[in-house]
């Protein structure tokens, strides 16, 4: 009798052990903090799963796994899932790790945010040391400084002895040149943000390095004087800066009598000279919508690109020739120039969603993901903005014209007063834009589950003034709280950009006989 009882107890004990959920002991624990007053814990990664409990504001949670925008957490003696948009990720130190870029032109930023400045780019296969992770961002060693990359486009692995770093400074191979990588950068008298501003330099300008002081570089300016630049907003090179006499990027011809040549690349800057139609000038560089040119005495002036024609033997823009486009095969975008226009930016936030999402932020995230997919298919992609800056609508159109764009894709998210309105819409203005809109809209519809609001004519400036095949896509309504939660997820961006990609491929396939 006692043996039978002992046997039953043993079976019961084993059953209890087998039924109790286990937590992997080899998981790399990451701690996050709840940032809302009450957050539901669910049995699976989605709003359709049952609620198994609740966590509260400032509770610390240990993350075991991630699926799309949901985190699996330790919850008592079991596990559960919480929505990532209601928690704040803690910084996690990374020891003996490196990142490998999975794409070309991956932006390295000064801070873990798409609104921060781009300090350089990585190419596919570049390997760099990783320091820590923070949410969707990883801090890396980049050209002797710290920078941040989005973890969507990199692979993390153990550090290896064959690690290939982006070149950094050393005594045996000192960096000689600093190249500005933002539109405008202040020159300071001392290595301090509170120091007197003594001038400004522009994107692409190159300067000989005199000295360094932590995150500052002292450079030799064109006037012969010296000044300090904040090094986060530029890159380093071991090549000597190009001299004005040796640098040539073709020439431009003035189209109108009385054209102003200015001291800077803005219509507000001083007029240094007025010239007439037919006069030609050697080009030094291209600054946004302006040509930087040499005058007869080799001094520098600027002229707006919309009042000149370019007869450059060495093109300013790296635009493929028509012959390359004719050799394209179906299923590729080889030789095509595609402009992606992330809507809004800078002081133009766009719409703000019911839950606080700024349109300008997610249009940029969407554009970067779409760009990587189009580049992988062989396209030459031009972004109208790559960070949180304001870009005038006419300038966006001008970028498309200058690039001789085969397609101009403007990305937006919608909003109206009625919070029940939902769905996606693709707009066009001119008849030559309609087919592209239809193909892209169909491709998008195959990948997303939003309400289909169709293709429609839309009197938007980026369509109306565009000579290229241009469309504007509204990827859902941020004014609808449920739709906002959906369209701001990484999973939605992945599906939407894949749909747009498919539509673009199908459109250009239809152009091949």
SEMARNU-359212 format. One line per field, with one value per residue (C-alpha): x, y, z; residue in one letter; residue number from 1. Coordinates in steps of 0.001 Angstrom, whole numbers, plus 500000, padded with zeros to 6 digits. Layout:
<rs>
u <- (X,...)
v <- (Y,...)
w <- (Z,...)
type <- (a,...)
seq <- (NUM,...)
</rs>
This chain:
<rs>
u <- (500000,502782,504622,501506,501113,504802,504484,501434,503215,506225,504032,502196,505502,506836,503594,503832,507415,506465,503490,505349,506619,510366,512447,515581,518656,520880,518756,520538,518412,517602,515828,513113,510848,507072,506201,502377,500217,498931,500154,498482,500580,499328,499789,501224,502769,499648,496493,494336,495981,494393,495392,497170,498059,499058,502285,502457,504318,508106,508017,511266,510772,513284,513047,513610,512714,511241,508753,507965,506939,506287,508622,508463,509094,509506,506172,506108,506788,505859,506325,504142,504201,503966,503762,507129,505619,504686,508119,511497,514582,517610,521132,522795,526576,527939,531193,533373,530742,530892,528303,528277,526300,523754,523141,524972,524748,523711,523587,525727,524193,525358,522493,520092,517415,516586,516354,520068,522809,524360,528131,528896,527713,528592,528693,527507,529956,531615,532517,532819,533120,529850,529648,526036,522451,519585,516200,516523,519952,523511,526460,529572,533150,533197,536282,537697,534388,531121,528108,524744,523204,519718,519716,517316,520202,523065,524072,525627,528276,531243,534353,536921,540615,539951,537673,537908,537343,536513,539861,540622,543453,546813,550324,551517,548723,547439,544207,544949,541537,538143,535122,531862,528834,525950,524387,525861,528317,529394,533086,534065,536989,537609,536752,533533,529892,529675,532661,532231,531017,533513,531961,530109,531140,529017,528486,531382,533866,537319,539850,543371,543464,545760,544879,542217,540663,538309,535312,536643,539017,540967,541109,542750,540097,540218,541033,544233,542834,541973,538814,537224,534574,532514,533788,530454,529295,531981,534295,538051,540291,543985,544065,545082,542157,541620,542996,540700,542877,542889,539213,536912,533340,532537,530888,527545,526063,523940,520432,519159,520513,521125,521553,522813,525981,525901,528309,526441,523999,520843,518706,519269,523046,524916,525122,528803,528250,525565,526148,524317,523022,525674,528476,530081,531822,533847,532038,533727,530924,527167,525513,521853,520169,523191,526374,529598,531585,534928,535052,537817,540029,539483,537295,534148,530500,527183,524476,521032,520702,517350,518859,521673,522257,525005,527326,529535,531874,532173,528578,527860,525361,526216,523334,523450,523354,520397,522362,522586,518813,518146,520109,517968,516488,513047,512930,515717,515961,519481,520253,517063,517072,514430,513830,512281,510693,510086,507317,507837,510885,512528,510052,507397,506206,503433,500440,500650,498766,496141,498824,501511,503319,504945,504494,507954,509625,507913,508086,511879,511983,509793,511901,515175,513778,512369,515685,517632,515253,515393,519191,519378,517505,520092,518387,520276,518277,518236,516612,515199,516213,518212,517664,515199,515618,513154,513249,511144,508576,509969,513435,512116,510752,514028,515952,513822,514425,518178,518373,516303,514216,512480,510155,509492,507871,506581,505733,503165,500749,497279,495000,491471,489144,487059,489040,487048,488484,491134,492953,495704,495559,497887,497740,498861,498279,499195,498209,501842,501907,498726,500149,502934,500323,498168,501019,502418,498949,498255,501590,500886,497408,498859,500980,498989,495603,494459,491269,491897,490897,492113,494237,493059,494122,495746,496641,499879,502840,505294,502971,501662,505086,506838,507862,508781,506525,505655,503190,502265,501268,499278,500087,497161,495574,497437,494225,492741,494285,493941,495452,498206,499284,499383,501184,503892,505203,508307,506256,503947,506889,508425,505203,504389,507848,507864,504522,505774,508945,506892,504728,507765,509321,506060,505682,509150,508796,505743,507937,510189,508987)
v <- (500000,502429,501655,502526,505857,506584,505822,508096,510937,510567,510720,513796,515556,514934,516198,519443,519969,519390,521751,524701,527036,527334,530406,530000,530448,531397,534336,537698,539666,543267,545542,547981,550403,550818,554411,554326,554078,550593,548172,544847,541692,539332,535644,536333,539080,540974,542793,539744,537583,537175,539474,537526,540446,544097,546011,549594,552862,552642,548851,547229,544307,541734,541091,537555,537875,540244,539679,542643,545428,543133,542130,538801,539412,537498,537703,536020,532313,532444,534729,537259,539843,543664,546315,547986,551422,551664,550926,552639,550619,550870,551113,547706,547461,545181,543358,541869,542531,543994,544983,544124,546373,544500,547382,550094,553743,552970,556261,556664,559297,561379,560209,557205,559016,559670,563366,563549,564529,561997,561850,559245,556089,552394,550078,546514,544280,547036,545727,547944,547581,547832,549488,549402,549083,551444,550404,549927,551595,550418,552645,551893,553029,555147,556954,557380,558605,557224,556965,555188,552827,551334,547611,546884,547096,545410,542022,541739,539085,538244,540361,538688,539302,539941,542877,545510,548971,552145,553992,555993,558285,556981,558328,556263,557430,560784,562237,565403,566603,567261,567090,568775,566426,568754,571616,574341,574181,577018,577882,578794,580796,578109,574436,575238,575596,578825,580334,583182,582157,583422,581963,579116,576288,574078,570452,569059,571750,570287,571723,570914,569822,571788,570256,568270,568719,565905,566240,569389,569916,573074,573678,576059,578188,579537,583028,581686,581999,579062,578046,575140,572765,570200,566888,565027,566895,565766,562960,562528,561769,561107,562926,566536,568924,569721,573067,575453,575382,571584,570948,571033,569838,571130,574453,576246,578772,581723,581744,585225,588766,590411,587119,587599,585900,585793,585436,582434,579753,581683,584346,586549,586735,589669,590081,590095,590495,590599,588690,588236,585307,583277,583816,580588,579740,576825,574856,574091,572236,571815,573057,572045,574006,576254,575988,577128,578740,580430,584018,585405,586242,582690,584011,582073,582952,581107,580975,579344,576154,577240,580168,578227,575225,572725,571616,569694,567150,565655,565489,567127,564411,560745,559991,556905,557477,556542,553667,551990,552239,550557,547457,546876,543412,542619,542263,544823,548595,548816,552251,553892,557067,557028,559970,559177,562140,561654,564147,567129,567542,570088,572722,571129,568225,567220,565817,564576,561370,560719,558927,561554,560235,562972,562308,563669,560908,557878,559143,559187,555685,554415,556160,554704,551168,551654,553112,550021,547748,549794,550008,546229,545988,548243,551644,554877,556303,560009,561110,564645,564600,562150,563701,565882,569029,571282,571059,573459,571776,573412,572254,568685,568956,570510,567515,565243,567367,567565,563798,563239,560933,557965,557933,560383,558766,561091,559330,560658,559614,561194,562838,564317,565564,562376,559751,556927,557567,555033,553582,554295,556435,556998,560375,561608,564901,564549,561816,560703,559951,557838,554465,554597,555420,552456,549941,551099,551222,547651,546455,548159,546631,543129,543640,545731,545126,548769,549976,550666,554263,553959,556101,559705,562978,565209,568876,568721,570913,567990,566434,569552,571123,567833,567037,563529,560544,561484,560044,560822,557978,558441,555321,555343,557793,558861,560530,557045,555633,552000,552670,554773,551806,549629,551903,553001,549453,548083,545200,547605,549568,546313,545236,548663,549272,545775,546520,549851,548092,545418,548079,549977,546761,545801,549273,549302,545684,546823,549380,546677,545274)
w <- (500000,500929,497672,495655,497472,496967,493237,492847,494625,492349,489243,490615,491381,487866,486345,488309,487149,483516,483695,485260,482489,482358,481610,479483,481671,478756,477591,477576,480048,479161,481643,480586,482480,482166,481161,481537,484675,483826,481154,480309,480175,477477,476741,473289,471114,470031,471144,470313,473009,476454,479322,482066,484338,484715,485427,486646,486025,486646,487137,485986,483595,482368,478605,477374,473698,471107,468286,466076,468525,471494,474312,476119,479827,483078,484877,488266,487790,484117,481088,479277,476514,476649,473916,473339,472747,476435,477856,477947,477139,479394,478030,477949,477811,475079,475786,473063,470379,466900,464327,460626,458260,456147,453720,451819,452909,456475,458362,461483,463766,466713,468950,469009,467000,463346,464228,465064,462625,460235,460768,458114,456398,456428,453457,453318,455204,457258,460734,463811,467564,469520,472967,474102,472937,473654,472324,468565,468453,468985,469835,467778,467245,464066,462809,466295,467762,469075,466767,466611,464044,463892,464678,461798,459346,461209,462557,466034,466564,468755,468263,466028,465517,461811,462584,459837,461282,459416,459304,462435,463387,464537,464857,461905,459599,460906,459570,457618,456451,458019,455636,456699,456449,457422,455481,457696,460592,462854,463186,466764,468113,470765,471276,473120,472076,474083,472276,469768,466311,463729,460587,458924,456612,454362,453505,451461,452489,453276,455718,456803,460450,462742,466122,467990,471427,472458,470074,468405,465492,464765,461014,458618,456918,453377,454660,456212,459725,461952,463789,465681,464353,466295,464914,465221,462120,459723,458653,458530,455579,455076,451730,451321,450619,446974,445904,444004,440934,440655,441413,438393,438127,434656,433893,433898,431471,432616,431085,432011,431782,435148,437008,440557,441773,445568,448475,449889,448798,449779,448139,451218,450851,449317,445550,444565,440825,438130,434906,431589,429578,427794,430302,431530,434799,436127,438841,442147,443894,444270,447497,447636,444785,444191,442163,443802,440991,440338,439139,436918,439904,441303,444109,444970,444284,444230,441570,441780,439726,438280,436323,434607,432397,433090,430313,432710,431184,434659,435974,439316,440216,439991,437628,435375,431648,429464,427929,431347,431789,428439,429500,432596,433054,434429,438187,438722,439015,437629,436202,437483,439593,442316,444646,448036,449775,453533,454245,456593,458895,461170,462395,460153,462303,459922,461770,465359,466078,468730,470766,470147,467050,464927,461217,460366,462423,460919,457331,457711,459230,456381,453744,455051,454947,451439,450295,451384,449446,446261,446421,446779,443452,441779,441957,442501,445425,446289,449576,449819,453508,455640,459067,460945,458851,457067,453261,451197,448929,445789,446727,446972,443447,442288,443662,441504,438422,439017,439454,436305,438506,436920,439945,442776,445843,448585,451867,454355,457093,457180,459776,459891,462626,462505,464446,462831,459349,458330,455322,452787,449644,446690,444926,441507,439661,435995,433551,433189,436936,437054,435986,438578,441246,440241,440227,443582,445144,444029,445394,448714,448893,448594,451709,454211,455824,455937,454271,450568,449731,446143,443835,443498,441864,444494,444032,446052,445085,444937,442319,440584,439952,439217,435649,436765,437434,440996,443514,447129,449467,452693,454746,457168,459612,462757,463911,464382,467624,466549,463145,464721,466859,463747,461278,463730,464198,462566,461172,459322,457892,456697,454982,453543,452087,450603,448957,447553,446374,444573,442943,441660,440309,438565,437068,435522,434398,432408,430595,429137,425818)
type <- (x,x,x,x,x,x,x,x,x,x,x,x,x,x,x,x,x,x,x,x,x,x,x,x,x,x,x,x,x,x,x,x,x,x,x,x,x,x,x,x,x,x,x,x,x,x,x,x,x,x,x,x,x,x,x,x,x,x,x,x,x,x,x,x,x,x,x,x,x,x,x,x,x,x,x,x,x,x,x,x,x,x,x,x,x,x,x,x,x,x,x,x,x,x,x,x,x,x,x,x,x,x,x,x,x,x,x,x,x,x,x,x,x,x,x,x,x,x,x,x,x,x,x,x,x,x,x,x,x,x,x,x,x,x,x,x,x,x,x,x,x,x,x,x,x,x,x,x,x,x,x,x,x,x,x,x,x,x,x,x,x,x,x,x,x,x,x,x,x,x,x,x,x,x,x,x,x,x,x,x,x,x,x,x,x,x,x,x,x,x,x,x,x,x,x,x,x,x,x,x,x,x,x,x,x,x,x,x,x,x,x,x,x,x,x,x,x,x,x,x,x,x,x,x,x,x,x,x,x,x,x,x,x,x,x,x,x,x,x,x,x,x,x,x,x,x,x,x,x,x,x,x,x,x,x,x,x,x,x,x,x,x,x,x,x,x,x,x,x,x,x,x,x,x,x,x,x,x,x,x,x,x,x,x,x,x,x,x,x,x,x,x,x,x,x,x,x,x,x,x,x,x,x,x,x,x,x,x,x,x,x,x,x,x,x,x,x,x,x,x,x,x,x,x,x,x,x,x,x,x,x,x,x,x,x,x,x,x,x,x,x,x,x,x,x,x,x,x,x,x,x,x,x,x,x,x,x,x,x,x,x,x,x,x,x,x,x,x,x,x,x,x,x,x,x,x,x,x,x,x,x,x,x,x,x,x,x,x,x,x,x,x,x,x,x,x,x,x,x,x,x,x,x,x,x,x,x,x,x,x,x,x,x,x,x,x,x,x,x,x,x,x,x,x,x,x,x,x,x,x,x,x,x,x,x,x,x,x,x,x,x,x,x,x,x,x,x,x,x,x,x,x,x,x,x,x,x,x,x,x,x,x,x,x,x,x,x,x,x,x,x,x,x,x,x,x,x,x,x,x,x,x,x,x,x,x,x,x,x,x,x,x,x,x,x,x,x,x,x,x,x,x,x,x,x,x,x,x,x,x,x,x,x)
seq <- (1,2,3,4,5,6,7,8,9,10,11,12,13,14,15,16,17,18,19,20,21,22,23,24,25,26,27,28,29,30,31,32,33,34,35,36,37,38,39,40,41,42,43,44,45,46,47,48,49,50,51,52,53,54,55,56,57,58,59,60,61,62,63,64,65,66,67,68,69,70,71,72,73,74,75,76,77,78,79,80,81,82,83,84,85,86,87,88,89,90,91,92,93,94,95,96,97,98,99,100,101,102,103,104,105,106,107,108,109,110,111,112,113,114,115,116,117,118,119,120,121,122,123,124,125,126,127,128,129,130,131,132,133,134,135,136,137,138,139,140,141,142,143,144,145,146,147,148,149,150,151,152,153,154,155,156,157,158,159,160,161,162,163,164,165,166,167,168,169,170,171,172,173,174,175,176,177,178,179,180,181,182,183,184,185,186,187,188,189,190,191,192,193,194,195,196,197,198,199,200,201,202,203,204,205,206,207,208,209,210,211,212,213,214,215,216,217,218,219,220,221,222,223,224,225,226,227,228,229,230,231,232,233,234,235,236,237,238,239,240,241,242,243,244,245,246,247,248,249,250,251,252,253,254,255,256,257,258,259,260,261,262,263,264,265,266,267,268,269,270,271,272,273,274,275,276,277,278,279,280,281,282,283,284,285,286,287,288,289,290,291,292,293,294,295,296,297,298,299,300,301,302,303,304,305,306,307,308,309,310,311,312,313,314,315,316,317,318,319,320,321,322,323,324,325,326,327,328,329,330,331,332,333,334,335,336,337,338,339,340,341,342,343,344,345,346,347,348,349,350,351,352,353,354,355,356,357,358,359,360,361,362,363,364,365,366,367,368,369,370,371,372,373,374,375,376,377,378,379,380,381,382,383,384,385,386,387,388,389,390,391,392,393,394,395,396,397,398,399,400,401,402,403,404,405,406,407,408,409,410,411,412,413,414,415,416,417,418,419,420,421,422,423,424,425,426,427,428,429,430,431,432,433,434,435,436,437,438,439,440,441,442,443,444,445,446,447,448,449,450,451,452,453,454,455,456,457,458,459,460,461,462,463,464,465,466,467,468,469,470,471,472,473,474,475,476,477,478,479,480,481,482,483,484,485,486,487,488,489,490,491,492,493,494,495,496,497,498,499,500,501,502,503,504,505,506,507,508,509,510,511,512,513)
</rs>
